[in-house]
Amino acid sequence: MLQQLIAEEHPTFQWKPAYRHWPVGGTARHYDYGMMAFSSLQASVAIFLACQLWIQLGWTDGAGAVIMVAIASCFFAALDEPAPMMRTFLIWAVVSIALTTVLLFMVIPAAYTFEMLVAMLAIPFLLVGTLFTRPQFTMIAMMLTVNTATFLSLQGAYDTDFTAFFNGNVATVVGVSFALLFSLLVRPFGIELAIRRLRRASWHDLAETAAGRRLDDYTRLTARMLDRLGLLIPRLAASGNEQLPQVFNELRAGFSVLHLQREENAQAGPAGVAVQQVLDAVERHYRQALAQRQQPQADVRLLQCIDDALNQLLASGRRSDHHLLTVLNALVELRITLFPAAGSYAMAVSPPLPAGGSTP
């Protein structure tokens, strides 16, 4: 309608766009229960195998290795690719061991008073603490400070056994290395799998919503779609994936389907039937995407259903009805989203332009 208005140059028509606000607040979030269960199982199996090795080897200090397996596995279990962070954790654990060795066997023995001990330890810890202000070094600073303070194990009196210290630190390195190798073995996939699972979850929600099976709470649906978008964007950026336009299109399609389902009952007769046919076609489109594990090219029959619904709604003559305008906006949005290369919509019925108001 706006293109027609511009082409015909109506000097007396005062058109003003109508902006609508759609509430999207909610607490619903997307949870990938499959990956959550897999990550939990991975950490549990790693800890179990480490315990078995500790028992079978009869290693006195093997408990420290098991503890480090648990720490490394659980800290990074929620990441799509935990191995790189485990590798970083291992590197800086070794650096912490070297720093602790210097402090424990060269610096601390020279401190005869508490004040001197504080002054000696303040230098390295304050220097490392300055890294916390830089986001790119926050994780490194945390690893250095926590590991170094743990390895020092300061007591009321200086009583350090180099053999126990050496065995304990070897257990640390062995534990983190075991967690890293186990992660590389059982979790060779990474961000790409997370992206595929997020998009499949979006397709499933779109198909279910178009089928009318998830209409109990629009706020929860919109909140979950937006949360899923927030999970996808950083993953797409990190992987260099070019699916971002498709992801935004799915969000737009989701809002359009929600609008159609919400306002469908307000359309009676052929218009309501046409809107239902559009929803059925959208469901088939995303069911096909789920079956093929990739988004297919939208069927031209879906485009025809959208155009037929537009024709039926425009022929109803209720151009000022709020429910009708909402459905028209949703259909146009769906048409542009799923068929960006399609030609301009040609109205089968050309009703006269109203004297004022908003157009879809």
C-alpha positions as CSV (number, residue, x, y, z in Angstrom):
1,M,0.0,0.0,0.0
2,L,2.8,2.4,0.8
3,Q,4.4,1.7,-2.6
4,Q,1.1,2.3,-4.3
5,L,0.7,5.5,-2.4
6,I,4.1,6.8,-3.4
7,A,3.6,5.8,-7.0
8,E,0.2,7.5,-7.3
9,E,1.3,10.6,-5.4
10,H,-1.9,11.4,-3.5
11,P,-1.4,15.1,-2.4
12,T,-4.5,15.1,-0.2
13,F,-3.8,11.9,1.7
14,Q,-2.3,12.4,5.1
15,W,-0.7,9.1,5.9
16,K,1.1,8.5,9.1
17,P,2.8,5.2,10.1
18,A,1.4,3.5,13.2
19,Y,4.0,2.0,15.5
20,R,2.9,-0.8,17.7
21,H,4.5,-2.1,20.9
22,W,4.6,-5.8,21.5
23,P,5.4,-6.8,25.1
24,V,8.3,-9.2,25.2
25,G,9.0,-9.3,28.9
26,G,9.2,-12.6,30.6
27,T,11.5,-15.0,32.5
28,A,11.4,-18.0,30.2
29,R,14.8,-19.1,29.0
30,H,16.0,-21.6,26.5
31,Y,17.6,-24.7,28.1
32,D,19.3,-27.4,26.0
33,Y,18.6,-30.3,28.3
34,G,20.4,-32.7,26.1
35,M,23.7,-30.9,26.2
36,M,23.3,-30.2,30.0
37,A,22.9,-34.0,30.5
38,F,25.9,-34.8,28.3
39,S,28.1,-32.2,30.1
40,S,27.1,-33.6,33.5
41,L,27.8,-37.2,32.3
42,Q,31.1,-36.2,30.9
43,A,32.3,-34.6,34.2
44,S,31.0,-37.6,36.2
45,V,32.7,-40.2,34.0
46,A,36.0,-38.2,34.1
47,I,35.9,-38.1,37.9
48,F,35.0,-41.8,38.1
49,L,37.8,-42.9,35.8
50,A,40.3,-40.7,37.7
51,C,39.2,-42.3,41.0
52,Q,39.7,-45.7,39.5
53,L,43.2,-44.8,38.3
54,W,44.1,-43.4,41.7
55,I,42.9,-46.5,43.4
56,Q,44.6,-49.0,41.0
57,L,47.9,-47.1,41.0
58,G,48.0,-46.8,44.8
59,W,49.2,-43.2,44.4
60,T,49.3,-41.5,47.8
61,D,48.8,-38.0,46.4
62,G,46.4,-39.1,43.7
63,A,43.6,-37.5,45.5
64,G,44.9,-34.1,44.4
65,A,44.7,-35.3,40.8
66,V,41.1,-36.4,41.2
67,I,40.2,-33.0,42.8
68,M,41.8,-31.2,39.8
69,V,39.9,-33.4,37.4
70,A,36.7,-32.4,39.1
71,I,37.6,-28.7,39.1
72,A,38.6,-28.6,35.5
73,S,35.7,-30.7,34.3
74,C,33.0,-28.8,36.2
75,F,34.3,-25.3,35.8
76,F,34.2,-25.5,32.0
77,A,31.4,-28.0,31.5
78,A,28.9,-25.3,30.3
79,L,31.2,-24.2,27.4
80,D,30.7,-25.4,23.9
81,E,34.4,-26.1,23.6
82,P,35.9,-26.6,27.1
83,A,39.2,-28.0,25.8
84,P,40.8,-24.5,24.9
85,M,39.9,-23.2,28.4
86,M,41.3,-26.3,30.0
87,R,44.5,-25.9,28.1
88,T,44.8,-22.3,29.3
89,F,44.0,-23.5,32.8
90,L,46.8,-26.1,32.6
91,I,49.4,-23.6,31.3
92,W,48.7,-21.0,34.0
93,A,48.6,-23.8,36.7
94,V,52.2,-24.6,35.6
95,V,53.1,-20.9,35.8
96,S,51.5,-20.8,39.3
97,I,53.6,-23.8,40.4
98,A,56.8,-22.1,39.2
99,L,55.8,-18.9,41.0
100,T,54.9,-20.8,44.1
101,T,58.2,-22.6,44.1
102,V,60.1,-19.3,44.0
103,L,58.0,-17.8,46.8
104,L,58.0,-20.9,49.0
105,F,61.7,-21.9,48.8
106,M,63.4,-18.6,48.1
107,V,61.3,-15.6,49.3
108,I,59.4,-16.8,52.4
109,P,62.4,-18.3,54.2
110,A,64.0,-14.9,54.2
111,A,61.0,-13.3,56.0
112,Y,61.6,-13.2,59.8
113,T,58.6,-11.1,60.7
114,F,54.9,-11.0,59.7
115,E,55.3,-7.5,58.2
116,M,58.2,-8.6,56.1
117,L,56.2,-11.6,54.8
118,V,53.3,-9.4,53.9
119,A,55.6,-7.0,52.0
120,M,57.2,-9.8,50.1
121,L,53.9,-11.4,49.1
122,A,52.3,-8.1,48.3
123,I,54.6,-7.5,45.3
124,P,53.5,-10.4,43.1
125,F,49.9,-10.5,44.2
126,L,49.4,-6.7,43.7
127,L,51.0,-7.0,40.2
128,V,48.8,-9.9,39.3
129,G,45.8,-8.1,40.8
130,T,46.2,-5.2,38.4
131,L,45.3,-7.6,35.6
132,F,41.8,-8.0,36.9
133,T,40.9,-4.5,35.5
134,R,41.5,-5.8,32.0
135,P,38.7,-8.1,30.8
136,Q,41.1,-10.0,28.5
137,F,43.3,-10.9,31.5
138,T,40.7,-11.5,34.1
139,M,40.7,-15.3,33.8
140,I,44.5,-15.4,33.8
141,A,44.7,-13.2,36.9
142,M,42.1,-15.4,38.7
143,M,44.0,-18.6,37.8
144,L,47.3,-17.1,39.0
145,T,46.0,-15.7,42.3
146,V,43.8,-18.7,43.3
147,N,46.3,-21.4,42.3
148,T,49.3,-19.6,43.8
149,A,47.5,-18.9,47.1
150,T,46.3,-22.5,47.2
151,F,49.8,-24.0,46.4
152,L,51.4,-21.8,49.0
153,S,49.3,-23.2,51.8
154,L,50.7,-20.8,54.4
155,Q,50.7,-22.1,57.9
156,G,51.4,-20.7,61.3
157,A,55.0,-21.9,61.1
158,Y,57.2,-22.5,58.1
159,D,57.3,-26.3,57.6
160,T,57.7,-27.1,53.9
161,D,58.5,-30.5,52.6
162,F,59.8,-30.4,49.0
163,T,58.8,-34.0,48.3
164,A,55.2,-33.5,49.4
165,F,55.2,-30.1,47.5
166,F,56.5,-31.8,44.3
167,N,54.1,-34.7,44.5
168,G,51.1,-32.4,45.1
169,N,51.9,-30.2,42.1
170,V,52.6,-33.2,39.9
171,A,49.1,-34.4,40.9
172,T,47.7,-31.0,39.8
173,V,49.3,-31.2,36.4
174,V,48.2,-34.8,35.9
175,G,44.6,-34.0,37.0
176,V,44.2,-31.1,34.6
177,S,45.9,-32.9,31.8
178,F,43.6,-35.9,32.3
179,A,40.5,-33.7,32.2
180,L,41.8,-32.0,29.0
181,L,42.6,-35.3,27.2
182,F,39.2,-36.8,28.2
183,S,37.4,-33.7,27.0
184,L,39.2,-33.9,23.6
185,L,38.3,-37.6,23.4
186,V,34.6,-37.5,24.2
187,R,33.7,-34.0,23.0
188,P,35.3,-33.4,19.6
189,F,32.4,-31.2,18.5
190,G,32.1,-27.5,19.4
191,I,30.2,-24.3,18.6
192,E,28.8,-25.6,15.3
193,L,26.8,-28.3,17.1
194,A,25.5,-25.7,19.6
195,I,24.4,-23.5,16.7
196,R,22.6,-26.4,14.9
197,R,20.8,-27.4,18.1
198,L,19.7,-23.8,18.8
199,R,18.4,-23.4,15.3
200,R,16.6,-26.8,15.5
201,A,15.0,-25.7,18.7
202,S,13.8,-22.5,17.0
203,W,12.3,-24.5,14.1
204,H,10.5,-26.8,16.6
205,D,9.0,-23.8,18.4
206,L,8.0,-22.2,15.1
207,A,6.3,-25.4,13.9
208,E,4.5,-26.0,17.3
209,T,3.4,-22.4,17.4
210,A,2.1,-22.4,13.8
211,A,0.2,-25.6,14.7
212,G,-1.5,-23.9,17.6
213,R,0.0,-26.2,20.3
214,R,1.9,-23.5,22.3
215,L,-0.6,-20.7,22.7
216,D,-1.0,-20.7,26.5
217,D,1.6,-18.0,27.2
218,Y,2.7,-15.6,24.5
219,T,5.1,-13.9,26.9
220,R,7.0,-17.1,27.6
221,L,7.3,-17.8,23.8
222,T,8.6,-14.4,23.0
223,A,11.1,-14.4,25.9
224,R,12.4,-17.8,24.9
225,M,12.8,-16.7,21.3
226,L,14.8,-13.6,22.3
227,D,16.9,-15.6,24.8
228,R,17.8,-18.1,22.1
229,L,18.7,-15.2,19.8
230,G,21.0,-13.9,22.5
231,L,22.7,-17.3,22.7
232,L,23.1,-17.6,19.0
233,I,24.7,-14.2,18.2
234,P,28.0,-14.6,20.1
235,R,28.3,-18.2,18.8
236,L,27.8,-17.1,15.2
237,A,30.3,-14.3,15.7
238,A,32.9,-16.6,17.3
239,S,32.6,-19.2,14.6
240,G,32.5,-16.8,11.6
241,N,29.2,-18.4,10.6
242,E,27.1,-16.5,8.1
243,Q,23.7,-17.7,9.3
244,L,22.9,-14.5,11.3
245,P,20.4,-13.1,8.7
246,Q,18.6,-16.4,8.7
247,V,18.5,-16.3,12.5
248,F,16.9,-12.9,12.5
249,N,14.5,-14.0,9.9
250,E,13.4,-16.9,12.1
251,L,12.7,-14.4,14.9
252,R,10.7,-12.2,12.6
253,A,8.7,-15.2,11.4
254,G,8.1,-16.3,15.0
255,F,6.6,-12.9,15.9
256,S,4.5,-13.0,12.7
257,V,3.1,-16.5,13.5
258,L,2.3,-15.4,17.1
259,H,0.4,-12.4,15.7
260,L,-1.5,-14.6,13.3
261,Q,-2.4,-17.2,15.9
262,R,-3.5,-14.5,18.3
263,E,-5.8,-12.7,15.9
264,E,-7.0,-15.6,13.8
265,N,-10.2,-16.1,15.7
266,A,-11.2,-12.5,15.0
267,Q,-11.3,-13.3,11.2
268,A,-14.5,-15.0,10.1
269,G,-15.4,-16.7,6.9
270,P,-12.9,-17.1,4.0
271,A,-10.4,-14.7,5.6
272,G,-10.1,-16.9,8.7
273,V,-9.7,-20.0,6.5
274,A,-7.0,-18.4,4.5
275,V,-5.1,-17.3,7.6
276,Q,-5.3,-20.9,8.9
277,Q,-4.0,-22.2,5.6
278,V,-1.0,-19.9,5.9
279,L,-0.3,-21.2,9.4
280,D,-0.6,-24.8,8.2
281,A,1.9,-24.1,5.4
282,V,4.4,-22.4,7.8
283,E,4.1,-25.5,10.1
284,R,4.9,-27.8,7.1
285,H,7.9,-25.6,6.2
286,Y,9.6,-25.9,9.6
287,R,8.6,-29.5,10.0
288,Q,10.5,-30.1,6.7
289,A,13.5,-28.2,8.1
290,L,13.5,-30.4,11.2
291,A,13.3,-33.6,9.0
292,Q,16.1,-32.4,6.7
293,R,18.3,-30.9,9.5
294,Q,18.6,-27.7,7.4
295,Q,16.3,-24.9,6.4
296,P,14.9,-25.7,3.0
297,Q,13.9,-23.2,0.3
298,A,10.4,-21.9,1.1
299,D,7.7,-23.6,-1.0
300,V,6.1,-21.3,-3.6
301,R,2.7,-22.7,-2.4
302,L,3.3,-20.9,0.9
303,L,3.8,-17.7,-1.0
304,Q,0.5,-18.3,-2.8
305,C,-1.2,-19.0,0.6
306,I,0.0,-15.7,1.9
307,D,-1.1,-13.8,-1.2
308,D,-4.5,-15.5,-1.0
309,A,-4.9,-14.5,2.6
310,L,-4.0,-10.9,1.8
311,N,-6.6,-10.9,-1.0
312,Q,-9.3,-12.2,1.3
313,L,-8.5,-9.8,4.1
314,L,-8.3,-6.8,1.8
315,A,-11.6,-7.8,0.2
316,S,-13.4,-7.8,3.5
317,G,-13.6,-4.0,3.5
318,R,-12.7,-3.6,7.2
319,R,-9.6,-1.6,6.7
320,S,-9.8,0.3,10.0
321,D,-10.3,-2.8,12.1
322,H,-7.3,-3.2,14.5
323,H,-7.4,-7.0,14.4
324,L,-7.4,-6.9,10.6
325,L,-4.5,-4.5,10.4
326,T,-2.5,-6.7,12.8
327,V,-3.0,-9.8,10.7
328,L,-2.2,-7.8,7.5
329,N,1.1,-6.6,9.1
330,A,2.0,-10.1,10.1
331,L,1.3,-11.6,6.7
332,V,3.4,-8.9,5.0
333,E,6.2,-9.5,7.4
334,L,6.0,-13.2,6.9
335,R,6.1,-12.7,3.1
336,I,9.1,-10.5,3.2
337,T,10.9,-12.8,5.6
338,L,10.4,-16.1,3.8
339,F,10.4,-14.7,0.3
340,P,12.8,-11.8,0.2
341,A,13.4,-12.2,-3.6
342,A,9.7,-12.5,-4.5
343,G,8.0,-9.9,-6.6
344,S,5.8,-7.2,-5.2
345,Y,2.4,-8.2,-4.0
346,A,-0.3,-7.5,-6.6
347,M,-3.7,-7.1,-5.1
348,A,-6.5,-9.0,-6.7
349,V,-8.9,-6.4,-5.2
350,S,-7.9,-2.7,-5.0
351,P,-10.1,-1.0,-2.4
352,P,-10.1,2.7,-2.4
353,L,-7.7,4.4,-0.1
354,P,-9.2,5.7,3.2
355,A,-9.1,9.4,4.0
356,G,-6.6,8.9,6.9
357,G,-5.1,6.3,9.2
358,S,-2.5,3.8,8.9
359,T,-1.8,1.1,6.2
360,P,-0.3,-2.3,6.7
